[in-house]
Amino acid sequence: MVFRSLARFSVNYLQVLDEHGQIDARHAPKLTPALVKHAFDAMVLGRAFDETALALQREGRLLTYGPGKGEEAAHAGSALALRKGDWIVPSFRENTAYLARGYPPELLFEYWMGDERGQKMPKEHKMLPVAVPVSTQIPHAVGIAYAAKLLKKNEVVLTYFGDGATSKGDFYEALNFAGVFRLPVIFACINNQYAISLPRERQSAARTLAQKAIAAGIDSIQVDGNDVFACYRATQQAVERARKGEPTLIEFYTYRMGDHTTSDEASRYRSAKEVARWAKRDPISRLSKYALGKKLWNKQHEQKIWKLARKRISDAVAKAEAIGTQPIEDIFAYTYSQPTPRLREQLEEARKEAV
Ligand SMILES: Cc1ncc(C[n+]2csc(CCOP(=O)(O)OP(=O)(O)O)c2C)c(N)n1
């Protein structure tokens, strides 16, 4: 039998900045020194946030925490390519994206310390709160994009989710809807190689996660997620496309350097050798090599950036800890307009325990 080929598909890969800090000028975005500095500052702030959050958790001053170490380029590079009026609909590991957009670190700490008021979004920040239930934020993002389209608002929505999230129905449903209605949305899949202990190759037999968009009629690309320039460039292009009503899926190919959360022990399911291999691709030292090579700043200045970031983070911790405890009533306040009898009972119990 002879078949006629109906369609052929391919998935492109983008890297701009290699592990040695060398740039491929053909694909580089327009790199102003201000942009490079902004990206570096954001990534360093994100790393400093992470280090402190982990230390605080060990001291019992912060609750369960999922570190983003290693993923800073994907988070900062994508967030910085958006305009102020665009939306971010996050998952739970993208603290660096919040910080890159100027979200106050004290509010993030407040949230991770267990006080949800830390996610009461200041009006100027078009970001949704952290979504822990895997994949559930993706249809929300598509809903916002649909509303933006109907209201003729020139807004783009970017939503983050992991490799694990791409196995869920919400992901496929959201993708399909965005494809059919041509919505201004960017699906930012942070493929950090693991969903807790489940490695990427056990998650899906697909060669790439980017190709999952093809069936929905959506363009996609895989980028080196440890290369902030590639992350920025791919997102910038996706933003341009979104403004014309074209959705995009970007697979940020990266690595979770830390444990899944503070309740996990990653050395039980992955080798030190593998982690060491990825450490060589660290996104922050890669950008540092580039900037030092181009003489955008020197080593001394870089140390100052780290010092300032750590100071900003420790000030933020002090502010967050000074805020005080969230009223116990808040836990019961927001699901129903009138509490059910069972909820009223639970509130009474909680009040007694809180005394
Ligand atoms: C609906 C749902 N099922 C299970 C969990 C438990 N859980 C939390 S994170 C996670 C894995 C998520 O993996 P991935 O989407 O790759 O994101 P990553 O944690 O690697 O950033 C699971 C199963 C959850 N939070 N929500």
The ligand as an SDF file (V2000), in Angstrom:
LIG
                    3D

 26 27  0  0  0  0  0  0  0  0999 V2000
   -3.7260   17.2860   41.5430 C   0  0  0  0  0  0  0  0  0  0  0  0
   -2.4870   16.9800   42.3210 C   0  0  0  0  0  0  0  0  0  0  0  0
   -2.0400   15.7110   42.3950 N   0  0  0  0  0  0  0  0  0  0  0  0
   -0.9250   15.4220   43.1000 C   0  0  0  0  0  0  0  0  0  0  0  0
   -0.2590   16.4140   43.7640 C   0  0  0  0  0  0  0  0  0  0  0  0
    1.0150   16.1020   44.5270 C   0  0  0  0  0  0  0  0  0  0  0  0
    2.1410   16.6960   43.7970 N   0  0  0  0  0  0  0  0  0  0  0  0
    2.6780   17.8680   44.1360 C   0  0  0  0  0  0  0  0  0  0  0  0
    3.8690   18.3380   43.1150 S   0  0  0  0  0  0  0  0  0  0  0  0
    3.7190   16.9440   42.1780 C   0  0  0  0  0  0  0  0  0  0  0  0
    4.6040   16.6970   40.9910 C   0  0  0  0  0  0  0  0  0  0  0  0
    4.5760   17.8270   40.0360 C   0  0  0  0  0  0  0  0  0  0  0  0
    5.5490   17.6120   39.0550 O   0  0  0  0  0  0  0  0  0  0  0  0
    5.7590   18.6330   37.8750 P   0  0  0  0  0  0  0  0  0  0  0  0
    4.4420   18.9810   37.2880 O   0  0  0  0  0  0  0  0  0  0  0  0
    6.7810   18.0700   36.9840 O   0  0  0  0  0  0  0  0  0  0  0  0
    6.2930   19.9450   38.6150 O   0  0  0  0  0  0  0  0  0  0  0  0
    7.6040   20.1310   39.5260 P   0  0  0  0  0  0  0  0  0  0  0  0
    7.1890   19.7770   40.9320 O   0  0  0  0  0  0  0  0  0  0  0  0
    8.6570   19.2510   38.9970 O   0  0  0  0  0  0  0  0  0  0  0  0
    7.9510   21.5700   39.4400 O   0  0  0  0  0  0  0  0  0  0  0  0
    2.7240   16.1330   42.6790 C   0  0  0  0  0  0  0  0  0  0  0  0
    2.3270   14.8350   42.1050 C   0  0  0  0  0  0  0  0  0  0  0  0
   -0.7770   17.7330   43.6840 C   0  0  0  0  0  0  0  0  0  0  0  0
   -0.1690   18.7630   44.2730 N   0  0  0  0  0  0  0  0  0  0  0  0
   -1.8760   17.9880   42.9500 N   0  0  0  0  0  0  0  0  0  0  0  0
  1  2  1  0
  2  3  1  0
  2 26  2  0
  3  4  2  0
  4  5  1  0
  5  6  1  0
  5 24  2  0
  6  7  1  0
  7  8  2  0
  7 22  1  0
  8  9  1  0
  9 10  1  0
 10 11  1  0
 10 22  2  0
 11 12  1  0
 12 13  1  0
 13 14  1  0
 14 15  2  0
 14 16  1  0
 14 17  1  0
 17 18  1  0
 18 19  2  0
 18 20  1  0
 18 21  1  0
 22 23  1  0
 24 25  1  0
 24 26  1  0
M  CHG  1   7   1
M  END
$$$$
